[in-house]
């Protein structure tokens, strides 16, 4: 059907600049495919319709030649929607087919369309490239044909500025000469964000080294148009995802206000550093130098998390006499095996810590012997150099730290980063983690913050009925109120997406199954971003073969929050509040539990 669509080349300034495919039935005759409508036999009616057709095509042509958002929307729809329809048709056709036959059929689709999606993403960039980079960390999220090119997108530059453009934007935003503010400035960007570039500089007033994030001109309009296009697609093809998309859109558009991001950085800094300052570092923003398009913050001398992991595995590969690519391929093949089991994060963390202690003891023993030698024979002979401490890469420990920090942000502070992907994590020379990019900060009111803590406890306890009770208190409504289905859905987004939860279904199949069994009538927006954080953190762990049950990891934080809020209820007038009414049973249960522990 698609091959029968006529193709119109609209020119602007004498050059062909894009293609639009329009179904033949939109026109009176095949002659319309040449953008000429011949007068029909039968008089003026055909002439008027012909004229309207020409005006319509002319209007579409003009809009597409002047509105970049419309052009991007047409390009997305003309490419993505036919692919979606093909997948859905094959899925329907393979409903009762043997699994091997269905897998082979889908593999053919993946082979056919993965290069098409890659080409579209590279051409469009913007919101599409950002999402490709995000899902590239979720190894079990996409078929290998798509995942292979999504991983390559990690090194793609989302936005680029012309030489000298960053300096001009800073001057225009601050109203001051560049040299009056900075004594040094590196024109080569040290990093690329989804909507701008990051440059290293030095403040003239204090000599402090800073990072300057500069927003690319026109990028906001492009992203808004892309998000609107995706929402239109979701509304038509996957309406159950529309509420989460609304919330994601609301959070994402805040990234275009760097003044807001500066305030976010300093708020999160004040919330997190007193508790986790030994484990993480967050840059402080220099708010007096920030504007909507320019963000100035402390410079962190760290290495990108992904680069740090790769460097570690390159050293490991050299010790094994292999290349990094061979080690990576072996790990991927291992994780594909049916009998592969993810490592428990706590057990893995303990194991690495044990080996680190052994390694430290070994280095200390060797250095003690060298000290004895250096202060005896070393006075006469050549002294010996001391061994340097080697730090093992404790991926489980890193991911556990990330989980604790984000759980604390969500349930204790009620202000958290909604986009904790690996590109926003640095490995610092002192062993701490650098956390950057706080453009998407979500804030939860007390009721939602405490309610989410109650949900985490119910999920960690695997209490189906209590989970449903908490979900109702949070405002979740479904058509049939099926406790088991809603428990599985809550567990999928906020705890673990194992086969025990999904029944072996992939993401789309699981969501479709939930919708068929117990469609959602209402999903509160305050549940969307915490679930997204949980999902992204689990994806980082799964990429390295580490299994995360977020509810169990977050349960100690959640119980503390519930205990503190029960004390608030007793010591205030909150007994009559929604908070008390909705979560009183869990608040009292946790209070009694803590009292028993004290006894």
N, C-alpha and C positions, 0 to 999 in steps of 0.2 A: 504493500500500500504506500509506504513512504517513497519508494522509488518512482511512483507515478505522480508525485507532487511536482508541479511546475516550480522552477527556480527563477527568482527575479533578482537581478543585479541592480541595486540602486546606486547611482553615482552622485558624487558631491565634489564640486570643483573640477570636474572632468576626469575623476579617478573612481574606479570601482572600489568601494570601501567595505562592503559587507553583502551578505546573501540572506535572503528571506524566502522561506518555503511557505507557500500558501495553497491550501487545498483547492482543486479545480472547481469544486462546487460553489466556491465563493464568487465565481464569475459566470457570465451568461453563456460563454462558449469557449472552445479551445483557442479561439483567436485571442482571448484575453491573456494567454501565456506570453504574448509578445508586448504586453502592456498597451494594446490597442483594442478597443471595443468597437466592433463594427455595428452599425445601425441594423437592428433586427427588422425583419419583415413584419409589418403590423403596426408601425407608426411610432408615435411619440413616447409611449410607455417604455419601450426598449431603450429609446434615446436617453430618457431621464435616468433609468437604472444604470445605463452605461456611464453617464456623466457622474453619477454618485459613486460608481466603482472606481473611476479614475481619481475622484477627489479623495476617496478613502485610501487608495494605494498611495496617492501623493502625500496625504497627511501622515500615514505610517512611515513613509520614506523620510519625510522631514523630521519626525520625532526621533527616528532611529539615528539620523545623521547628526542630531543636536543633543540628544539625551543619552549619556553613557550608561546610566542605570537601565534604561529600556533596552539598549543594545546587549548589555550583559545578561539581562533577563531572558531575552529571545535566544541568546546563544546557549544558556543553561537549559531552557525548556526543550529546544530543538535537539539537544544531545541527550540529556538525562532522562526525559520522560519516555521516549521510545525504548531505552534500555530497561527502565523500570517495568514497563508493560511486558517486555519480552521475558524478564525474570518471573513476573507474576504468572504469565501464561505457562511457562515451563513448570513452575511450582504446582499449578493446578493440574497440568497434564501428568505430572509425576506423583500425584497424590497416593495412588495405590501401587506404584511401581516398586520393584525390588530396590533396596537401598543402594546396591552397587550401580545399577542402571541410572538411578537418580543422581548419584554422585558424579558419574561420568558425564551426564548431560549438563550438570551445573559447571563442571570443570571446563567444558567446551564454551559455556557462556563466559566464564571468568577469563579464559584465554582470549576470547573475542573482544570483550569490553574493557578489560583492565588497561590496555594501551590507550583506548579512547578516553577513559576517565583521567589517565595520567596527562595526556596531551591537553585536555580541557583545563585541568588544575594548573598546569604550568602556564597556560595562556591567560587564565583569569586571575590567578594568584589571589590576593585579598583574603576574604573570609574562607574561601575554599582551600587555599594553601594552609592557612592556620589550622583548620580542622584535620587536614591530612597529616600535619605534623603532630597533632594531639593524638590521633588514633594510631600513629606509628608506634606508640609505646605499648599498645594493647595487642600482644601477639596472637591472642585467640579471638580477636574481635573481627578480623577480616580474613578472607581466603588468601593463601600465599601469593597468588598472582597480583592482588591489590596491595598486600602488605609490603612486598618487595620494593615497589616504587614509592609507597608512602614513607618508608624508612629513608629513602634517598632524599625526600623532601626536607629532612632535618637539616641538611646543609644548604638548602635553597635560601636565597635572600628574599624575604617577603616584600620589602619595600626598598627603594633606592632613591637617593637624592643626588642631584647634580653637584659637581665639585663646587665648593664655596657656598652652596645653598643653605647648609646648616648654620653657617656663620650669619648669613643674612636673616634667617628666621629668628635666631637668638636676638639680634639687634632690633628687629621689628617688634618682637614680643616684649623686650625689656625697656625699649626706648633709650638705650644707652649704647655707646660705642663698645664694640667687642673687646678692644684692648683695655678699656677701663675696668672690665670685670675679670678677665682671665689673662694670666701671664703666659700660659701655655695652652695649646689646643692641638689635638691630633686629628688632622683632617680625614685620616683613614678610620672608618668606624670600627670600634672594638666589638660591636654586636649589632644584631638587627632584631628589632621587635616586630610584632605583627603589623604595627601601624607606623613605625618610624625606625630611626637609627640611634645608636648610642655611641657617643664620642668621649674620649678621656680628655680631661682638661685640669688646669690648676688655677685656684682662685688667687687673684692678685692681692687681695686684702689680707689673707691669712697664710697663703702658700699651701693650703690643703688640696689634696688631689680629689677631684670629683668626677662623677659620670653625668653626662648631659644627654638626656633623651629628647630627641627632636621629632615632632610629628610631621609626617609627609603631607604636603598640601593636597587637598581634595580627597584624602583617604577616607575621611568620615562619610562623605556622600557615597563613595563606592561601597563601603561596608554596609551602610544602611540599606542600600539597594539590594545587595547580595542577601542580607538577612531577610528582607521582605520577600525576595524570590523564594528562598528556602521555606519560609513560613507558608507561602502560597502552595508550594509543592507538598508540604506536610499536611496542610488542610485538605488537599485533594486525595493524596495517596495514603497517608498515615495519620488520620485525625487524632488518634490517641496520644500522639506526641506533641500536640499543639500547645497544651498548657506548659509543659517543660520548655518548649521553644519560646513561648512568651516571656518566661522568667529569664531564660538565657539571653534573649534580646535585651531585656531591661538591664541586666547586669553588664552586658557587653558594651552598650552604648556609653556607659560611664567611663570606659577606657579612653574616650576622646577628650576628657577633661583632666589635664595634668595637674591642675590645682587640686582637684578632688583626690587624685592619686597621691599627691604630696601629703595631704592631710591623712589619707589612709596609712601611708608608710609610717608617719610619726605616731599615729594611734596604735598600730600593731606593734611598733617598736616598744612603746611604753607598756603595752599589755604583756608582751612575750619575754623581753630581755631580762626582767627581774627574776623570772622563773627558769628560763631555758638559756640564759646567757652563756653558760659553759658548753652548750651543745650547738647553738645556732647563732648567727648574727644577721641582723636586718639593717640595711642602710637607712640613715636619717636624711630627710629631705631638707633642702635649704629653701624654705618657703618664700623668702623675700625675693628670690631669683626665679621663681616658677610662674608660669602663665598657662593658658589653655593649651599652648602648643609646645611648651618647653618645661622639662622637669630636670632640676639639678639636685643631685643626691651624693652621698658619700660613695667613693669608689671602693669596691671590694676586689682585692687581689686574689680571685679564685678561678678555678678551672671549671668549665661546664661539666655537670654531673656525667653526661654521656661520654665526654672526652676522657674524664678521669677513669671511668670504668674500662673504656677501651685501652687506655694506657696500661692499666693493671693487667688486663688479659693479654696484651702484647708481651709483657714481661713473662707472664706465665707460659705463653706459647714458646718463647725463646728457650725457657728452661726445659720445655718438652721437646725441643727440636722441631717445632711446627710453626706455621704461619698463623697470624691472627684469624685469617679467613677460615683456615682449617678447624681451629678451635671453635669458632662461631658456628660453623656448619655442623660439627659434632654435637654441640649443645642443642641446636635446633632439631636435629634428627632424634636426639635422646628424648626431647620433650614431646615429640610426635608419637612416640611408642605408646601403645595402649596400656602398658603396665607402668608407665611413668607416674611417679607420685611426687607432688609438690612438697617441698621441705617446710616443716613447721617453723614459723618465724622465731618463736622463743627458743626452740631447741637449736636452731641454726645460730642464733645470736650467742647462746651459751657456748656452743662448740668453738666458734671463732674466738670468743673471749678467752677460752681455755688455751687455745693454741697461741694466742697473743701473749698470755702470761708465760707459757713455756718458752717462747721465742725471746721474750724480755729477760727471763732468767738465764737463758743461754748466753745472750749478749753480755749481761751483767757479770756472769762468771768468767767469760773470756776477758772482759775489760779489767776485772779484778786481777787476773793473772798477769796481764800486760802492765798494770800499775805496779805490781810487785817487781816485775822485771825492770821497768823504767826507772824505779827509784833504787835499784841495786846495780845490776850489770849495765842498765841503760845509761848510767852516768859515764861509763867507760866506752861501751859499744854504742851502736846506733839505736836510739829509742824506737819503740814500736808505736804505730798509729792505732788509735782506739777504733773499735767497731761502732758503726752508727746504728741506732735503733731502727729496725724495719717495722713499718706499720702495715698489718694485714688489712686488706679491703673487706670490711665487715658490712656487706650489703644488707644483711638482716638487721644489723644495728642501725644503719642509716635509715632504712625504711621504718623501723620501729620509732626512731626519733621523729621522723616526718609525721607519722601517725599520731604520736602523742601531742606534738605541737598543734596540729590542725584540729584534733579533738578538743584540746584546751581552747583554741580560738572559737570553735563552734559553740561548745556547751558552757564554758566558763565566762568568756568575754562577750559572746554573741556578735562578734565581728571577725570575719574570716576570709581568707583568700579562696575564691571560688574556682581558681584555675591553677592548681598545683602540679603542672606537668613538669617533666625533667628539665625542660629548657629554662625553667624558673628556679633551678637549684644549682648552686655552686659548691665545689669542694674546696675549702679554704686550706692554706698551708698549715694552720695550727690544728687541723683535724675537725674543725667545726663545719657546719653547713651554712652556706650563704643563701638566704631566701630573698628573692627579688621579684619585681613586677606585681604590684598590688593595685592594679587597675580595676580588677573585678572583685571588689570587697562587698560581701553581703552582710547585712545587719539583721539580727533576729530580735524581735521583742521578747520580753521575759517569758511570756506564756509559751511561745514557740521554742525558745531555748530550753526551758525546763521540760517541755513536752517531748522534745527530741531526746533529751537525756532519759526520760521514761521509756521511750521507744527502744533506745539502745539496750537498756536493762532487760526489757521484755524479750528482745531478739536474742540477747546473750543467754538468757535462761531458756530459750526455745519454748516459750510459753505462747501458744497460738491464740488462746482466748484473751490473754492480757494484751497481746500485740494488737488485736482487733479493738479492744477497749481504748487503748491509747490512740490508735489511728482515728477512732471516732472523736476522741477529745481534741485531736488536732484538726478535725474538720474533714476527714476523708469520708467520702460516700461512694458506695457502689450499688449497682442495680439489685443484686440479690443478697448482698452482705455475707458472702461466702468467706468464713473465717480462714479456711486453709488457703484459698486462692490469694486473699489479701495479705496473709502472712508470708507466703512465698514471694509475692511482689515486693513487700517491704524488705524482706531478707535479700532479695536480688539487688536492690538499689543501695541498701545501707549496710549490708553485712558480708554476704558471700554469694557468688553466682556459680556454685558447684553443680554437678549433675543431680545431686540429691534435691536441689532447689528447682532447677529448670527441667528436670526429667530428660536431660540430654539434648534439649532444644537449643538452637542458637538464639541470639538476641531477638531477631525479628520474629522467629517462630514462637518464642516464649511470650513476647508481647501480644502477638496475634491470639495465642492460646488463652491468655488471661482475658483478653477482650471478648473472646467467644464464650468463656465460662462465666465471667462476672465483670461486665463492663464498668469502668469507672464513671461515676456521675460528677464527682468533684474531687480535685486534687489541690490542696493548698499550696500556694507558691513558695511558702517557707520551707517546704520539704524538698524542693527541687535541687537547690544548690548544695545542701549537705549531702544528699545522695550522689550528686556529681563528684564531690570531693572524695567520698568513699570509693566510688567507682574508679576514679583516676589513680588513687593511691594503690588500690588493689592491682590495677593494670601494671603499675611500675613493679610491684612485687612479683606478679605472675611472669613478667618478662624475664626474670632471673630465676624462675623456678621456685619462688617462695610463696607459700600460701598464706593469705591474710584473712582472718575472720575479724572484721573491723569491730563488730559488737563486743567481742571478748576483749580486744585490745582497748577499746574505749570504755568498757564497763566500770573500771575503777574511777575514771573521771566522772562518768555519769552518776555513779552512786554518791560521790562526794557532792556533786551539784544538787542532787535530790535531798541529801541530808541537810545541806546548808539552807535550802529553800524551805524545808519543813521547819527549821528553826525560825526563819523569817515569818512563816505562817503563824507560829505560836506567839511571836513577839510583836505582831502588828495586827492591823485590821484586815489582813488578807484572807481571813477565814471565809469571808463572803465573796471573795473574788473568783473570777473564772479559773484562775490558776489553781486555787484550792479545790473548787468543785470538780475540775476535770481530772486532776491527778492525785486526789487525796488518798486513794487506796494505796498507790505506789509510794507516796511520800511517807505515809504512816508505816508501811511495811519496811521501808528502808531504815526509818528511825528505830524501829524495834530491833532490827537486825544489828545496827550499830550499838544499841544498848546492850544486847546479848554479848557482843564481842567485848565490850568494856567490862562486863561482869566476869 
